[in-house]
């Protein structure tokens, strides 16, 4: 263990993996082959205290969590204190209380490598820091309140969207504005149906996870583009007959019990995984239904991981 005294007077404890403040509210890790930190997280602590330490290292990933330890907001996040964002690949904001951003000196061109952005909580909907960043993003994880805010940042060019806490009503109108989406992930949302996802002509991957009110996906049969479908922990889903009208599916992952007879109509299916089978449902008999079925049960995991279907 090494002790590092910063110019701000704060001490960091460092080992071969991480460096952290005594209360662990600031942590630095992701060391490269030269022992240089590349990843940083802040939890209810002033960025400026540790900015010079970051500036002496590298910056690839950074996480801000504010308002979780009983402190009164609003918080000030002074992004101007960091000198170089040119290597930043991922940034995350998780705000339980209001925050004020100081960003006067930041230019969009400094974020050339940014690919992943996560925004949850009370993020200011109109924030010029985000303007123009979406064009380069591969991953966008965002709460519905931020995505749908009037006068907020335009995310319509996003290609991958993980949507959090979307309500039962009004979601389809917001989703419809994101025509370029290739992957859409509903995470712990209150949606009851497809929320207009069947109208996204470029969509290849569709995931519903932890959507407790989801009960009707019949409109998916209108889509000819969706090739990978995941429905996980959505207990109200009972009717799976629409799958027989989606012959283009290449992978299917389900955690609910279903009638498996539809499989014979999915001629392009390359991967199939199902949990919580009905009692006495004879999975082995599916080999007779589809000649290749014995080879696609729980197969091709590496390929699915590359596609991002497993998350």
SULJO-V972720 format. One record per residue. N is the residue number from 0. RES is the residue in three letters. PSI is psi as a letter, one per 40 degrees, with the letter a starting at -180 (* if undefined). OMEGA is omega in whole degrees, -180 to 180 (none if undefined). Layout:
# SULJO-V972720
n=N res=RES psi=PSI omega=OMEGA
n=N res=RES psi=PSI omega=OMEGA
This chain:
# SULJO-V972720
n=0 res=UNK psi=h omega=176
n=1 res=UNK psi=i omega=175
n=2 res=UNK psi=h omega=179
n=3 res=UNK psi=h omega=177
n=4 res=UNK psi=h omega=179
n=5 res=UNK psi=i omega=179
n=6 res=UNK psi=d omega=178
n=7 res=UNK psi=e omega=180
n=8 res=UNK psi=e omega=180
n=9 res=UNK psi=i omega=177
n=10 res=UNK psi=h omega=172
n=11 res=UNK psi=i omega=172
n=12 res=UNK psi=h omega=-175
n=13 res=UNK psi=h omega=169
n=14 res=UNK psi=a omega=-175
n=15 res=UNK psi=e omega=-176
n=16 res=UNK psi=d omega=-174
n=17 res=UNK psi=i omega=168
n=18 res=UNK psi=h omega=-176
n=19 res=UNK psi=i omega=174
n=20 res=UNK psi=i omega=-178
n=21 res=UNK psi=d omega=-179
n=22 res=UNK psi=e omega=179
n=23 res=UNK psi=e omega=177
n=24 res=UNK psi=e omega=169
n=25 res=UNK psi=h omega=179
n=26 res=UNK psi=i omega=178
n=27 res=UNK psi=h omega=-178
n=28 res=UNK psi=a omega=-179
n=29 res=UNK psi=f omega=-176
n=30 res=UNK psi=h omega=179
n=31 res=UNK psi=a omega=-176
n=32 res=UNK psi=e omega=179
n=33 res=UNK psi=e omega=179
n=34 res=UNK psi=e omega=-180
n=35 res=UNK psi=h omega=178
n=36 res=UNK psi=i omega=180
n=37 res=UNK psi=e omega=-176
n=38 res=UNK psi=i omega=-175
n=39 res=UNK psi=i omega=176
n=40 res=UNK psi=h omega=179
n=41 res=UNK psi=h omega=176
n=42 res=UNK psi=h omega=179
n=43 res=UNK psi=f omega=178
n=44 res=UNK psi=i omega=-174
n=45 res=UNK psi=h omega=179
n=46 res=UNK psi=d omega=-174
n=47 res=UNK psi=d omega=-180
n=48 res=UNK psi=d omega=-173
n=49 res=UNK psi=e omega=-174
n=50 res=UNK psi=d omega=-178
n=51 res=UNK psi=d omega=175
n=52 res=UNK psi=d omega=178
n=53 res=UNK psi=d omega=-178
n=54 res=UNK psi=d omega=178
n=55 res=UNK psi=e omega=179
n=56 res=UNK psi=a omega=177
n=57 res=UNK psi=i omega=-180
n=58 res=UNK psi=h omega=175
n=59 res=UNK psi=d omega=-178
n=60 res=UNK psi=h omega=179
n=61 res=UNK psi=h omega=-178
n=62 res=UNK psi=h omega=175
n=63 res=UNK psi=h omega=174
n=64 res=UNK psi=h omega=-176
n=65 res=UNK psi=i omega=176
n=66 res=UNK psi=e omega=-175
n=67 res=UNK psi=e omega=-174
n=68 res=UNK psi=f omega=175
n=69 res=UNK psi=e omega=179
n=70 res=UNK psi=i omega=178
n=71 res=UNK psi=h omega=175
n=72 res=UNK psi=a omega=-1
n=73 res=UNK psi=i omega=177
n=74 res=UNK psi=i omega=175
n=75 res=UNK psi=h omega=177
n=76 res=UNK psi=h omega=-175
n=77 res=UNK psi=g omega=-178
n=78 res=UNK psi=e omega=177
n=79 res=UNK psi=e omega=-176
n=80 res=UNK psi=e omega=178
n=81 res=UNK psi=h omega=-173
n=82 res=UNK psi=d omega=-168
n=83 res=UNK psi=h omega=177
n=84 res=UNK psi=e omega=-172
n=85 res=UNK psi=d omega=180
n=86 res=UNK psi=e omega=-176
n=87 res=UNK psi=h omega=-179
n=88 res=UNK psi=d omega=-174
n=89 res=UNK psi=h omega=177
n=90 res=UNK psi=h omega=-176
n=91 res=UNK psi=h omega=175
n=92 res=UNK psi=h omega=177
n=93 res=UNK psi=h omega=-169
n=94 res=UNK psi=h omega=178
n=95 res=UNK psi=e omega=178
n=96 res=UNK psi=i omega=-176
n=97 res=UNK psi=i omega=179
n=98 res=UNK psi=i omega=175
n=99 res=UNK psi=h omega=-178
n=100 res=UNK psi=h omega=169
n=101 res=UNK psi=h omega=-172
n=102 res=UNK psi=e omega=-171
n=103 res=UNK psi=d omega=-173
n=104 res=UNK psi=e omega=-175
n=105 res=UNK psi=h omega=178
n=106 res=UNK psi=i omega=-178
n=107 res=UNK psi=d omega=-175
n=108 res=UNK psi=e omega=-179
n=109 res=UNK psi=e omega=-175
n=110 res=UNK psi=f omega=-174
n=111 res=UNK psi=d omega=-176
n=112 res=UNK psi=e omega=-179
n=113 res=UNK psi=h omega=-178
n=114 res=UNK psi=d omega=-175
n=115 res=UNK psi=h omega=-179
n=116 res=UNK psi=h omega=178
n=117 res=UNK psi=h omega=-180
n=118 res=UNK psi=h omega=176
n=119 res=UNK psi=i omega=177
n=120 res=UNK psi=a omega=-172
n=121 res=UNK psi=g omega=179
n=122 res=UNK psi=h omega=179
n=123 res=UNK psi=h omega=-175
n=124 res=UNK psi=d omega=179
n=125 res=UNK psi=h omega=-173
n=126 res=UNK psi=h omega=-175
n=127 res=UNK psi=e omega=176
n=128 res=UNK psi=d omega=-176
n=129 res=UNK psi=e omega=-176
n=130 res=UNK psi=h omega=176
n=131 res=UNK psi=e omega=-178
n=132 res=UNK psi=d omega=-170
n=133 res=UNK psi=d omega=-178
n=134 res=UNK psi=d omega=-174
n=135 res=UNK psi=e omega=-174
n=136 res=UNK psi=h omega=170
n=137 res=UNK psi=d omega=-178
n=138 res=UNK psi=h omega=176
n=139 res=UNK psi=h omega=176
n=140 res=UNK psi=h omega=-169
n=141 res=UNK psi=i omega=177
n=142 res=UNK psi=i omega=-175
n=143 res=UNK psi=d omega=-178
n=144 res=UNK psi=d omega=178
n=145 res=UNK psi=d omega=-178
n=146 res=UNK psi=d omega=-174
n=147 res=UNK psi=e omega=-175
n=148 res=UNK psi=h omega=177
n=149 res=UNK psi=h omega=-179
n=150 res=UNK psi=e omega=-179
n=151 res=UNK psi=a omega=-179
n=152 res=UNK psi=i omega=180
n=153 res=UNK psi=h omega=179
n=154 res=UNK psi=e omega=-171
n=155 res=UNK psi=e omega=-179
n=156 res=UNK psi=e omega=-180
n=157 res=UNK psi=i omega=-180
n=158 res=UNK psi=d omega=179
n=159 res=UNK psi=h omega=-176
n=160 res=UNK psi=h omega=171
n=161 res=UNK psi=h omega=-173
n=162 res=UNK psi=h omega=-177
n=163 res=UNK psi=h omega=169
n=164 res=UNK psi=f omega=177
n=165 res=UNK psi=h omega=-177
n=166 res=UNK psi=i omega=-180
n=167 res=UNK psi=d omega=-179
n=168 res=UNK psi=i omega=176
n=169 res=UNK psi=e omega=-177
n=170 res=UNK psi=d omega=-176
n=171 res=UNK psi=d omega=179
n=172 res=UNK psi=d omega=180
n=173 res=UNK psi=d omega=179
n=174 res=UNK psi=d omega=-177
n=175 res=UNK psi=e omega=180
n=176 res=UNK psi=e omega=-175
n=177 res=UNK psi=g omega=-172
n=178 res=UNK psi=e omega=-177
n=179 res=UNK psi=e omega=-177
n=180 res=UNK psi=h omega=172
n=181 res=UNK psi=d omega=-180
n=182 res=UNK psi=h omega=179
n=183 res=UNK psi=h omega=-177
n=184 res=UNK psi=h omega=173
n=185 res=UNK psi=h omega=-175
n=186 res=UNK psi=h omega=178
n=187 res=UNK psi=f omega=-180
n=188 res=UNK psi=i omega=-179
n=189 res=UNK psi=e omega=-179
n=190 res=UNK psi=i omega=179
n=191 res=UNK psi=e omega=-177
n=192 res=UNK psi=a omega=-174
n=193 res=UNK psi=e omega=178
n=194 res=UNK psi=f omega=177
n=195 res=UNK psi=e omega=-177
n=196 res=UNK psi=d omega=-180
n=197 res=UNK psi=e omega=-179
n=198 res=UNK psi=e omega=180
n=199 res=UNK psi=h omega=-169
n=200 res=UNK psi=e omega=-180
n=201 res=UNK psi=e omega=-172
n=202 res=UNK psi=h omega=180
n=203 res=UNK psi=d omega=-175
n=204 res=UNK psi=h omega=179
n=205 res=UNK psi=h omega=-177
n=206 res=UNK psi=h omega=170
n=207 res=UNK psi=h omega=-178
n=208 res=UNK psi=h omega=178
n=209 res=UNK psi=f omega=179
n=210 res=UNK psi=g omega=-169
n=211 res=UNK psi=d omega=-179
n=212 res=UNK psi=e omega=-177
n=213 res=UNK psi=h omega=-177
n=214 res=UNK psi=e omega=-176
n=215 res=UNK psi=h omega=177
n=216 res=UNK psi=e omega=-174
n=217 res=UNK psi=d omega=-179
n=218 res=UNK psi=e omega=179
n=219 res=UNK psi=d omega=179
n=220 res=UNK psi=e omega=177
n=221 res=UNK psi=e omega=-177
n=222 res=UNK psi=h omega=175
n=223 res=UNK psi=e omega=-176
n=224 res=UNK psi=d omega=-175
n=225 res=UNK psi=h omega=-178
n=226 res=UNK psi=e omega=-177
n=227 res=UNK psi=h omega=-177
n=228 res=UNK psi=h omega=176
n=229 res=UNK psi=h omega=174
n=230 res=UNK psi=h omega=-172
n=231 res=UNK psi=h omega=177
n=232 res=UNK psi=f omega=175
n=233 res=UNK psi=g omega=-166
n=234 res=UNK psi=e omega=-178
n=235 res=UNK psi=e omega=180
n=236 res=UNK psi=h omega=-179
n=237 res=UNK psi=d omega=-175
n=238 res=UNK psi=h omega=-179
n=239 res=UNK psi=e omega=-176
n=240 res=UNK psi=d omega=-179
n=241 res=UNK psi=d omega=-178
n=242 res=UNK psi=d omega=179
n=243 res=UNK psi=e omega=-179
n=244 res=UNK psi=f omega=176
n=245 res=UNK psi=g omega=-175
n=246 res=UNK psi=e omega=-178
n=247 res=UNK psi=e omega=-177
n=248 res=UNK psi=h omega=177
n=249 res=UNK psi=d omega=177
n=250 res=UNK psi=i omega=-177
n=251 res=UNK psi=h omega=177
n=252 res=UNK psi=h omega=-176
n=253 res=UNK psi=i omega=177
n=254 res=UNK psi=e omega=178
n=255 res=UNK psi=i omega=177
n=256 res=UNK psi=h omega=-178
n=257 res=UNK psi=i omega=171
n=258 res=UNK psi=h omega=-172
n=259 res=UNK psi=e omega=-177
n=260 res=UNK psi=e omega=-179
n=261 res=UNK psi=d omega=-172
n=262 res=UNK psi=d omega=-176
n=263 res=UNK psi=e omega=179
n=264 res=UNK psi=e omega=-179
n=265 res=UNK psi=g omega=-173
n=266 res=UNK psi=e omega=-178
n=267 res=UNK psi=e omega=-176
n=268 res=UNK psi=h omega=-180
n=269 res=UNK psi=e omega=-179
n=270 res=UNK psi=h omega=177
n=271 res=UNK psi=h omega=177
n=272 res=UNK psi=h omega=179
n=273 res=UNK psi=i omega=176
n=274 res=UNK psi=i omega=178
n=275 res=UNK psi=f omega=180
n=276 res=UNK psi=i omega=173
n=277 res=UNK psi=i omega=180
n=278 res=UNK psi=h omega=179
n=279 res=UNK psi=e omega=177
n=280 res=UNK psi=h omega=-173
n=281 res=UNK psi=g omega=178
n=282 res=UNK psi=d omega=-179
n=283 res=UNK psi=d omega=-178
n=284 res=UNK psi=e omega=-180
n=285 res=UNK psi=d omega=177
n=286 res=UNK psi=d omega=178
n=287 res=UNK psi=d omega=-179
n=288 res=UNK psi=d omega=-179
n=289 res=UNK psi=h omega=-175
n=290 res=UNK psi=d omega=-177
n=291 res=UNK psi=e omega=-171
n=292 res=UNK psi=d omega=-180
n=293 res=UNK psi=e omega=-178
n=294 res=UNK psi=e omega=-175
n=295 res=UNK psi=e omega=177
n=296 res=UNK psi=h omega=180
n=297 res=UNK psi=f omega=180
n=298 res=UNK psi=i omega=173
n=299 res=UNK psi=f omega=-179
n=300 res=UNK psi=d omega=-179
n=301 res=UNK psi=d omega=179
n=302 res=UNK psi=d omega=179
n=303 res=UNK psi=d omega=178
n=304 res=UNK psi=d omega=178
n=305 res=UNK psi=d omega=-180
n=306 res=UNK psi=e omega=-177
n=307 res=UNK psi=f omega=-178
n=308 res=UNK psi=e omega=-175
n=309 res=UNK psi=e omega=-176
n=310 res=UNK psi=* omega=none
